């Protein structure tokens, strides 16, 4: 059992922003880094088509270059943000960041996904939790607990 790495559930919320103020960016970085180290749980994509792609598109980052930077350099989160700034000429467009953050906080899962996540977590589906950020948090916490 020594030397075998336990697969990890990413628990940084998409609702968390780092110093640059970009929601989901810390989670994106953590998933790609965990994948590069061989410890990302198999149910989680290192870079999926949802919030991950929204962040890349919203910031105008090249997907392949961004993934390669994280995988090849294993940067700390502040180092990653510095790299992001370097890709954008030293600053981010505040309006683009605000638009991205609004898109992330305003995204709702479909009814089937919501029902599934709430059901697995034992939470009544009374229509009060619709947003993907909070539903994904519940899903992550459920998976973390189930995998301990």
C-alpha positions as CSV (number, residue, x, y, z in Angstrom):
1,X,0.0,0.0,0.0
2,X,3.0,2.3,0.4
3,X,3.6,4.5,-2.6
4,X,0.0,4.2,-3.8
5,X,-1.6,7.6,-4.1
6,X,-5.3,8.0,-3.0
7,X,-7.4,9.6,-5.7
8,X,-8.7,13.0,-4.5
9,X,-12.0,14.8,-4.8
10,X,-11.6,18.5,-5.7
11,X,-13.3,20.5,-3.0
12,X,-12.4,24.1,-3.9
13,X,-15.8,25.5,-4.9
14,X,-16.4,27.1,-8.3
15,X,-17.7,30.0,-6.2
16,X,-14.2,30.8,-4.9
17,X,-12.0,33.4,-6.6
18,X,-8.3,34.0,-6.0
19,X,-6.7,37.5,-5.8
20,X,-7.5,38.2,-9.5
21,X,-11.2,37.9,-8.7
22,X,-11.9,35.1,-11.2
23,X,-14.5,32.6,-10.0
24,X,-13.6,28.9,-10.6
25,X,-10.0,29.7,-11.5
26,X,-8.6,28.2,-8.3
27,X,-10.7,25.0,-8.8
28,X,-9.6,24.7,-12.4
29,X,-5.9,25.0,-11.4
30,X,-6.4,22.4,-8.6
31,X,-8.0,19.9,-10.9
32,X,-5.4,20.2,-13.6
33,X,-2.6,20.0,-11.0
34,X,-4.2,17.0,-9.3
35,X,-4.5,15.3,-12.7
36,X,-0.9,16.0,-13.5
37,X,0.2,14.4,-10.2
38,X,-2.0,11.4,-10.8
39,X,-4.3,12.0,-7.9
40,X,-7.5,13.4,-9.4
41,X,-10.5,11.2,-8.8
42,X,-11.6,9.5,-12.1
43,X,-15.1,11.0,-11.9
44,X,-13.7,14.5,-12.3
45,X,-12.3,15.8,-15.6
46,X,-9.1,17.8,-15.4
47,X,-10.6,20.2,-17.9
48,X,-14.2,19.7,-18.7
49,X,-16.6,21.4,-21.1
50,X,-18.5,23.4,-18.4
51,X,-17.1,25.9,-16.0
52,X,-13.5,25.0,-17.0
53,X,-14.1,25.9,-20.6
54,X,-16.1,29.0,-19.5
55,X,-13.0,30.2,-17.6
56,X,-10.6,29.6,-20.5
57,X,-13.0,31.3,-23.0
58,X,-13.9,34.1,-20.6
59,X,-10.2,35.0,-20.0
60,X,-9.2,34.3,-23.6
61,X,-6.6,31.6,-22.6
62,X,-5.4,28.9,-24.9
63,X,-6.5,25.6,-23.5
64,X,-3.5,23.6,-24.6
65,X,-1.0,26.2,-23.4
66,X,-2.8,26.6,-20.1
67,X,-2.9,22.9,-19.4
68,X,0.7,22.4,-20.5
69,X,1.9,25.2,-18.2
70,X,0.2,23.7,-15.1
71,X,1.2,20.1,-16.0
72,X,4.8,21.0,-16.9
73,X,5.5,23.5,-14.1
74,X,3.3,22.5,-11.1
75,X,2.9,26.1,-10.2
76,X,1.5,27.3,-6.9
77,X,-1.8,29.2,-7.3
78,X,-0.1,32.6,-7.1
79,X,2.4,31.5,-9.7
80,X,-0.5,30.4,-11.9
81,X,-2.3,33.7,-11.6
82,X,1.0,35.5,-12.5
83,X,1.2,33.3,-15.6
84,X,-2.4,34.1,-16.5
85,X,-1.6,37.8,-16.2
86,X,1.5,37.4,-18.4
87,X,-0.7,35.8,-21.1
88,X,-3.0,38.8,-21.0
89,X,-0.3,41.5,-21.2
90,X,-0.2,42.2,-17.5
91,X,-3.9,42.8,-16.7
92,X,-7.4,41.3,-17.1
93,X,-10.3,43.1,-18.6
94,X,-12.5,43.9,-15.6
95,X,-15.7,43.7,-17.7
96,X,-14.8,40.3,-19.1
97,X,-14.1,39.0,-15.5
98,X,-17.4,40.4,-14.3
99,X,-19.3,38.8,-17.2
100,X,-17.6,35.5,-16.6
101,X,-18.3,35.6,-12.9
102,X,-22.0,36.4,-13.6
103,X,-22.2,33.5,-16.0
104,X,-20.8,31.1,-13.4
105,X,-23.0,32.3,-10.5
106,X,-26.0,32.4,-12.8
107,X,-25.7,28.9,-14.4
108,X,-28.3,26.4,-13.3
109,X,-28.2,22.6,-13.9
110,X,-31.0,20.9,-15.6
111,X,-33.8,19.4,-13.5
112,X,-32.4,15.8,-13.9
113,X,-28.9,16.8,-12.7
114,X,-30.3,18.8,-9.8
115,X,-32.6,16.0,-8.7
116,X,-29.8,13.5,-8.9
117,X,-27.3,15.6,-6.9
118,X,-29.9,16.5,-4.2
119,X,-31.1,12.9,-3.9
120,X,-27.6,11.5,-3.4
121,X,-27.0,14.1,-0.7
122,X,-30.3,13.4,1.0
123,X,-31.5,17.0,0.4
124,X,-35.1,17.7,-0.4
125,X,-35.6,19.1,-3.8
126,X,-37.9,22.0,-2.8
127,X,-36.7,24.3,-5.6
128,X,-34.5,26.4,-3.3
129,X,-31.1,25.2,-4.7
130,X,-31.0,25.7,-8.4
131,X,-27.5,27.1,-9.1
132,X,-24.7,24.8,-10.4
133,X,-22.2,26.2,-7.9
134,X,-24.1,25.1,-4.9
135,X,-25.2,21.8,-6.4
136,X,-21.7,21.0,-7.4
137,X,-20.5,21.8,-3.9
138,X,-23.1,19.3,-2.5
139,X,-21.9,16.8,-5.1
140,X,-18.2,17.3,-4.2
141,X,-19.0,17.0,-0.4
142,X,-21.0,13.9,-1.0
143,X,-18.2,12.3,-3.1
144,X,-15.6,13.3,-0.6
145,X,-17.5,11.6,2.2
146,X,-18.3,8.5,0.2
147,X,-14.6,8.1,-0.8
148,X,-13.1,8.4,2.7
